[in-house]
Amino acid sequence: MNDRIVAGLDGSAESLAAAHWAAREALLRGVPLHLVHAEDWSSPRGFPAPTSDVRRHWAQALVSETADELRESHPELEVDVRSFDGRPAAELVGVAAGANMIVLGSRGLGTLTGFVLGSVGMAVIRETVRPVVMVRASEDAVPHPDGRHAAREVLVGVDISRPCDALLAFAFEEAARRACTLHVLHSWSLPPLVGYGAACDPRVHAQLEMSAEASLRNVLAPWRAKHTDVGVIARSSVGHAATELIGMAAEAGLIVVGRRIRRSSVGAHIGPVTHAVLHHSKAPVAVIAHE
């Protein structure tokens, strides 16, 4: 792995917030920050667009000025800038191969509508196996003492019926770096027959809850042993995972969710829980690819 954080810039307030978040994360990890702008300068017929030279100059100024701003805020941070001619998602995925993570901005549409990832954000999440963090513009309004991440907690949603080591590794390491509490949420559904006959018995519900809690404890045990300095609050609850995660997002500094790596182009690359969290969480969201 070539340790570095890659942040995509397009000039929007969201991408600038993402660059600032990425700078704090790079400092936390002790790695360089690469600011990247990519744009396809050609017209639909493949010829250079009339305004391509102007756009190139603007793009170079954008990454250079943002880098200067971050260097001024964080003198100890190593910042590199790169500008590419090509499809933004493909260029970002290519330059981030082996990087610690990719950081992008996502646009807000109001409290009821949620947030929009855009085609680039969605494509990057689908095409890379590196962690991708989506940051809201509102993140820049959060106080960050000493230029570090705000003192808020990390929240991870896991489905313990599937492999979740990649999510837990990322979440525990982030909590350890931030010296904050890690909240682990496992949401599960009642069996289809609940509500009929003996399944209505409260004792059945209690047994199911105890079983889910025990399973979650077993999954977390080796991670607790490895990260003894991380305080963990684990919760297993009946309900929709996305609703639970979004409800807890207000107090989180980072939400960690997963997506399954698909070798085929057939099928959804981003599951419904991750999709909902990406569109409705106000906190930064890290998407971790896993088998």
Residue pairs with C-beta under 8 A, 6 or more apart in sequence:
1 98
1 99
1 100
2 98
2 99
3 29
3 31
3 32
3 99
3 100
4 26
4 31
4 32
4 33
4 34
4 80
4 99
4 100
5 22
5 25
5 26
5 29
5 31
5 32
5 33
5 34
5 99
5 100
5 101
5 103
6 22
6 34
6 36
6 92
6 95
6 96
6 99
6 101
6 102
6 103
7 15
7 18
7 19
7 21
7 22
7 23
7 33
7 34
7 35
7 36
7 102
7 103
7 104
8 15
8 18
8 36
8 37
8 38
8 88
8 92
8 102
8 103
8 104
8 105
8 120
8 124
9 15
9 16
9 18
9 19
9 35
9 36
9 37
9 62
9 63
9 66
10 37
10 88
10 105
10 120
11 58
11 62
12 105
12 107
12 137
13 105
13 137
13 140
14 105
14 106
14 107
14 108
14 135
14 136
14 137
15 104
15 105
16 66
16 105
16 137
16 140
17 105
17 135
17 136
17 137
17 138
17 139
17 140
18 103
18 104
18 105
18 133
18 134
18 135
19 35
19 66
19 70
19 103
20 70
20 73
20 139
20 140
21 103
21 133
21 135
21 139
21 149
21 284
22 33
22 103
22 133
22 135
23 33
23 70
23 73
23 74
23 77
23 79
23 147
24 144
24 147
24 148
24 149
25 101
25 103
25 133
25 149
26 32
26 33
26 77
26 78
27 74
27 76
27 77
27 147
27 148
28 148
28 149
28 177
28 178
29 100
29 177
31 100
32 77
32 78
32 79
32 80
33 70
33 77
33 78
33 79
33 80
34 79
34 80
34 81
34 82
34 95
34 99
35 63
35 66
35 67
35 70
35 79
35 80
35 81
35 82
36 63
36 81
36 82
36 83
36 84
36 91
36 92
36 95
37 59
37 62
37 63
37 82
37 83
37 84
38 83
38 84
38 85
38 86
38 87
38 88
38 90
38 91
38 92
39 55
39 59
39 84
39 85
39 86
39 88
40 85
40 86
40 87
40 88
41 48
41 49
41 52
41 55
41 56
41 85
42 48
42 49
42 52
43 49
49 55
56 83
56 85
59 83
60 83
63 81
63 82
63 83
64 81
66 81
67 79
67 80
67 81
70 77
70 79
71 77
71 79
73 147
74 147
82 95
84 91
84 95
88 120
89 119
89 120
89 123
89 124
89 127
90 123
90 127
92 102
92 104
92 120
92 124
92 128
93 102
93 124
93 127
93 128
96 102
96 128
96 130
97 130
98 130
99 130
100 130
100 131
101 130
101 131
101 132
101 133
101 286
102 124
102 128
102 130
102 131
102 132
102 133
103 132
103 133
103 135
104 120
104 121
104 124
104 132
104 133
104 134
104 135
105 134
105 135
105 136
105 137
106 115
106 116
106 117
106 118
106 121
106 134
106 135
106 136
106 278
107 115
107 116
107 118
107 137
108 114
108 115
108 116
108 136
108 137
108 138
109 115
109 116
114 279
114 280
115 134
115 136
115 278
115 279
115 280
115 281
116 279
117 125
117 134
117 278
117 279
121 132
121 134
122 270
124 132
125 132
125 259
125 269
125 270
125 287
126 269
126 270
128 289
129 261
129 289
130 289
131 170
131 286
131 287
131 288
131 289
132 286
132 287
133 254
133 284
133 285
133 286
133 287
134 278
134 284
134 285
134 287
135 284
136 282
136 283
136 284
138 282
139 284
142 150
143 150
144 150
145 151
149 178
149 253
149 254
150 253
151 178
151 180
151 253
152 180
152 251
152 252
152 253
152 254
152 283
153 175
153 180
153 181
153 182
153 183
153 251
153 252
153 253
154 171
154 174
154 175
154 178
154 180
154 181
154 182
154 183
154 252
154 253
154 254
154 255
154 256
155 182
155 183
155 185
155 245
155 248
155 249
155 252
155 254
155 255
155 256
155 283
156 167
156 168
156 170
156 171
156 182
156 183
156 184
156 185
156 255
156 256
156 257
157 167
157 185
157 186
157 187
157 241
157 244
157 245
157 255
157 256
157 257
157 258
157 273
157 277
158 164
158 167
158 168
158 184
158 185
158 186
158 216
158 219
158 258
159 186
159 241
159 258
160 186
160 215
160 216
160 219
162 260
163 290
163 291
164 219
164 258
164 290
165 290
166 258
166 288
166 289
166 290
166 291
167 256
167 257
167 258
167 288
167 290
168 184
168 219
168 220
168 223
169 223
170 256
170 286
170 288
171 182
171 184
171 256
172 182
172 223
172 226
172 227
172 230
173 227
174 254
174 256
174 286
175 181
175 182
175 227
175 230
176 227
176 229
176 230
178 253
179 229
180 231
180 253
181 230
181 231
181 232
181 233
182 230
182 231
182 232
182 233
183 232
183 233
183 234
183 235
183 248
183 252
184 216
184 220
184 232
184 233
184 234
184 235
185 234
185 235
185 237
185 241
185 244
185 245
185 248
186 212
186 216
186 234
186 235
186 236
186 237
187 236
187 237
187 238
187 239
187 240
187 241
187 244
188 212
188 236
188 237
188 238
189 238
190 205
190 208
190 238
191 199
191 208
193 199
194 200
194 204
194 205
198 204
209 236
209 238
212 236
213 236
215 236
216 234
216 236
217 234
220 232
220 234
224 230
224 232
237 244
241 273
242 272
242 273
242 276
242 277
242 280
245 255
245 257
245 273
245 277
245 281
246 276
246 277
246 280
246 281
249 255
249 277
249 280
249 281
249 282
249 283
250 282
250 283
252 281
252 283
253 283
253 284
254 283
254 284
254 285
254 286
255 277
255 281
255 283
255 284
255 285
255 286
256 285
256 286
256 288
257 273
257 274
257 277
257 278
257 285
257 286
257 287
257 288
258 271
258 274
258 287
258 288
258 289
258 290
259 269
259 270
259 271
259 274
259 287
259 288
259 289
259 290
260 269
260 271
260 289
260 290
260 291
261 289
261 290
261 291
262 269
270 278
270 287
274 287
277 285
278 285
278 287
